[in-house]
Amino acid sequence: MEFKVDLSAEQKKANIFTLIALATMIVGSLGLDQITKNVAEENLLVWADQENLKEYQGRRYPVWSLGQLTSPIEDQSFFLGFNFNYVRNQGAAWGFLSDWDDAYRIPFFYIVTFLAVIIIGMYLRTTPLSHRLARFALALILSGALGNFTDRLFRGYVVDFLDFRWVFPFPFSLQFSIDFLNFQVNANSWRYNFPNFNWADSVITVGVMLLLYDMLILERLRKNNIRSD
């Protein structure tokens, strides 16, 4: 009987410690997200209209590159670059829904974020302590969601400033024509400017990947161990 009481006490201590650790990580990630966004806005924003948030100009600051970027039309060289580039995103990922009217867009993102935080919080609460990776992943997702929501609440937009772009040359040229549209496409390389993102977007992406790994791989291993026992 005494052993069960001690075990329960140890479990409560472990649960409290885990909650404190997760809360500390969420607060720390949220703080880092807001600090980096403030630094980006102070150093990369050239000018902005105070009345119209869509009217602004940001600065792109090259940080690192590999290869050489030449002609945008006939480029067959390899290039990989990373920049700090200030962008205001009033929509979702890739600027989705950014053109919506504010009367619909603002309450929509508030409601979606509120529901997401509630669902993540409930999932985090019901996830067993032994599923450490799942709890860590959920905490990352929650911190990222809160980070971007904080931007929408106090700024009216999300600050994106991490910019990756690349050129991957093809070993061949793609040539085809469609007669009824009367045009021809020649592609010698894959050129892509990845949509700008921030710390919150990064931790959400990492969290989702870790959560999928836990659900698809670790959960199967846990079930197999239970069956073998």
Secondary structure, DSSP 8 states (H G I E B T S, - for coil): -HHHHHHHHHHHHHHHHHHHHHHHHHHHHHHHHHHHHHHHHHHHEEEE-SS-TT-EEE-EEEEEEEE----SSS--S-EEEEEEEEEEE-SSGGGTTTTS-HHHHHHHHHHHHHHHHHHHHHHHHHS-TT-HHHHHHHHHHHHHHHHHHHHHHHTSSEEEEEEEEEEEEEEEEEEEEETTTTEEEEEEEEEEE---B-HHHHHHHHHHHHHHHIIIIIHHHHHHHHHH-
